[in-house]
Every structure is written in C-alpha cells, then in structure tokens.
Amino acid sequence: MTLGRSADAAAVALEVTGLSVAYGKVEALHHVSLKVPAGSIVTVIGPNGAGKTTLLNAVMGLLAARGEVTYEGVSITHTEVEARVAHGLCLVPERRELFAEMTVADNLTLGAFPRHRRRERGIGDDLEAVYARFPRLLERREQLAGTLSGGERQMLALGRALMARPRVLMLDEPSLGLAPLIVREIFRIVADLRRTGVSILLVEQNARAALQVADYGYVLETGNIVLEGAASELAGNPRVVETYLGLSAVAARTGAS
C-alpha cells in the first residue's frame, strides 16, 4: 500500500476512531477515539489494566481491532505492521525489547534496518545525531545492551526508534522502573523530540510527569475514555488530581505542591 498525504494531513498526524479490541469474549477497549495533532505530545493516562498498552498495540497493527486508524490523513486500518513502520509510525514498547547480547551500536544500527533495505542515505548522520542526543550511549557504544542500567536501556530504546526516522512516535510507559532523576531526564528528552517535529503519543501511569510534558491528554479507565482535555486543564481537574496526582483537589487549585 502506498500512503499519500491528504490536504489536512499536516493538521492531524494520527487519528483513532471507534477502536475496540477483545481478548476472546472480554473487550479490553471500547470504541476509543483520539487525535494526535502534528508536532504535539498527546498522553493517555490511567491505571494498570485500563487498556493503555492494548491501545498502542492495536494502533501499531499488532492486535486485531475494530474501528479506524488514520495516519497523516490516510487510513492504515488494514496496513501491515512493516508498512506502518516504513511510513514513519514507530512504537517503543514497555519492555523496550532490546537485543541484550548485542552492543549498543548494533542495536542502534538495527533500528535503521528497513532504511538500509531501501538504500536510504543519511543513516550515518542520524547515528551521530542519536549519539549527540544521548551522550551516554556514545560512551557505551561497544557495551552489551543487557549490561546497561534501566535509564540507559530506555535511552537506547528511544535512540533505536529514532534511527527509523519516525514521524509519529508512540511510547509505552517510558518511565517504568526508573529512578525519579532518570524519569525527569527521559521526559526532558521526550519534550525535546517534539521540537524536532516528531508527533508523540505517550502512554503513562506517571500522570504527573506525562501531563507536565504533554499538550493534550486522555484518561483511559477500564477500556473507555472517561476524560479528555488540554494537559494543563486535566492537571487541575479534581478527579484527575485525587485519583492520579496524589494531591487534594483544593491543593491543586491553590497551586500547592
């Protein structure tokens, strides 16, 4: 399938309409709809088991789903995973899925494998750009991925995704298992990626960090979108505050920390 851009593709990078996913007779997602405007960070927050990872896997084409997925103005509902990746849709999964027995450099090179097959130029330049963005990966480029710290593994997963030159990057729980200082660094990097023009769909259980970095947010509970709005508005919503931010609604409204 050849994807072409519609006239309004610049406005919406990714759109999901009425997406439903079932595991056997149990429906995990119920008619979920959301949009990721081009050049923005959109977050989906919610508790464990809400269906956040299921949502990303369905958008990526890894799970069978009902509904519509539109990428840059063109339906990719029936497009194979490999074609979605080739056209710039990329997922960094929760478990990072690195090649533990390969070096950092080899993991990054594999991220550009589809581009190698298409004989694209600029892969070496992109590798240098990844090293510039993640200096620790440059320091550890000959180290096995399996020996990295949790934060370094997350940086490697992000760097490998960037080697595919994504236009829409989907991140599944990038802060999972990381120390607070590393979480701040990861979210700083995510915010910086937006400035390069990459559109980001961020799934997170760390609602505070996600809403601080995002432009718009959705709250997913038991497979349903129950709230949505500008990230700053959601951060002050009493329900979100009390359920996800660990502060009283009164404190949030008065600006207490």
N, C-alpha and C positions, 0 to 999 in steps of 0.2 A: 504493500500500500504506500502511495506517495502522499505525504501530507503537504498541503498548501495553506497559506495563511489567509483568513478572511479579512474583510476590511476593518473589523473591530478587534482583530487578534491582539493588537497592541494593548488593548484595554484589559483583557482578561487572559491570563496565562493558562489557568486551569479552572475548569468548572465541573462540578459533580452534581448530577440531578437525579433525585429519587433512588439513590443507591441502596440496595438491600442485599444482604449476604446471609445465607443459612448454613449451619453445620447440621446436616441431617434434617430433623424436624424443628430444630431450635434456630430461630432467626436472631443473628447477632447484630445486624444493622437493619434499621427500619426507615427506609425512604429518606436517607440522609442527603441533604443538598448543601453545597458550599461553593464559594468562589475564591480564587487567589488572583487578585489583580496583578498585572505585570509589575515587576520591580518592588513587590511588597513582601512582608513576612506575615503570614496568617497562621495562627496557632489553634490547635484543638486540644483543650484540656479536659480532664475528667479522671475519675478513679480507676483503679485496676479493674479489668473486666468490663469496661464501658464499651469496648469495641474500637478503640483508637488504632491499634496495630492492624486489626481486620480491615479498617477503612483504608489505610495506606497500601496494604497488600492487594486489596481489590482495585484500587486506582492504578497500581502498577501492573495489574493483569495476572497476579499470582494466584488469585482466588476467583472462582466463578461468582458472578454477581448479576443482579437485575438492576436496570437503570442506565444512565448515560454518563460517560466520561468524555469531556471535550477538552482538547489541548490546543491552545493557540487558535481557537475558532473552528477546529475540525474534530469530528467525533473519532475517538480511538477505542470505542467500546469493544470492537471486535478485532483490535490490533494485537499482534503477538508481543510478548514482553520484550524480545530483542529489538523489535522495530520501535517500541516506545523509548527504549534506551538510546537507540541510534538517532532519534529525533530530538533528544535533549531532556527526557524525563528520567530522573535518577532517584533511587531510594537508598538511604543509608539505614540499614536495619538496626533494631535494638541490640542485637548480639554482635554487631559490627562485621562478623563473618570474614575476618582476615585469614590469610594463609600463614598460619603460625610458624611453619617450618621454612618460610621464605623470608628474604631480607625486606627491610622497609623499601628499598629502592625497587625491588622486583614487584612488591605489592602495588606500588605506585604505577609502575610500567604496565601491569596487567589492567589497571583502571582505564588505560587508553587502548586496550586491545582491539575493540571494534574500529577505532580510528586507524590503527595500524593496518587492519584488513582493507580499509577503504583508501589506504595510502595517503592519508591526510598529512599536511605539513604542520609544523609548529608544535609538535609533541615535546620536543626537547625544550623549547621555550616555556611550555606550560609546566614541565617538570621543575625548571628553575624557579618559576613563579610560585609553585607549591612550596618549595624549599624556602623561598623568601617569606612566605606567609607563615610557615611552620619551621622556624629555625631548629627546633629540637629534632625534627625529622631529618634535617640535613646532618646534624651531629650523629644521628643513629642510623644513617642510611645503609650501613653494612651489617646492622644488628638484626637478628631474627625477630619477626613481628611478635612471636609468642613470648618474648622476654621483656616487652615494653610494659610500662605502667598503664593503669587504666586510662589516665588522661592522654598519654601518648598514643594508645590504641585508638581512642576516639579521634585524635588529630589525624592519624593515619587513615582512618575510615573516611573522614571528610576530604583529606587530600586525594585519596584514590578516586572518590566520587568526582572531584573537580577535574581530574585528568580526562574524564569523559566529556568535558565542556558542557555541563548541564545548563539548560535554560530554566528548568523547574527542578528544584532540589527538595526532596521530601526526607525529613529527619525524624526517626522514631526514637524518642527518649534519649537524646544525646547526653543528658546529664546523669543518666542512670549509673549508680555506683561510684560516682566521683566525689572527691572532697570539695567542700564549698569554694575554696580558692580556685580549683580547676574548673568548677562549674562556671564561675564568673569569666574565666578566660575563654571557655568554649562559647559562651553566649556573646562575648565581645567579638569573637571570630565570626559567628553567625550574623551579627549586625553588620560587620564589615563586608560580608559577602553580598548583602543587599546592595551596597554601594557600587558593586561591580556589575549590577544589572540582573543578577540571579534572583528569580522569584522563589520563595521558600514556603513550604507547608510544614509546619513544625508541630509534632505531636509530643506532648509533655505531661508528666504528672506533677512536675515542679511548676505549679501555676504562677507563683510569684515571678520567677525568672522569665518564664515564657511571656507573660503579659507585659513585662518591662521592655522586652525586645521587639514585640510584635506590633503591627499596625491594627490588626483586626483579630477577633477571637471568636471561637465557638466553644460551647460547653456540651460535651457528649456524656450522657448518662444512660446506662442500660440500652445502648444502641440507638438512642434518639438525641437529636439536637434539642436541648432544652433552653438554651440562651445563646444569643449572639450579639455582637456589637463592637464598637471601637475598643481596642485593648484598654485604653485609659478608662473608659466607661465601665467595662467589666471589672477592672481592678477596684472600682469603688462600689460595685453592686453588692448590697448587703448579703445576698445569698452566696455569691462567689467568695466574699470576704470570710464569712462564717464557715463555709464548707471547705475552701481550698487554701486560704491565705493564713489561717491561724490567728486572725485578729478579730476583735469585735467590730461590728458594723459602725458603732459610734466612733471608735478609734480611727477607723479608716476614713470616715467622713471629716474628722477634725485634723487629719494629717499626722496622727501619732504613728510612731514606728515601734 
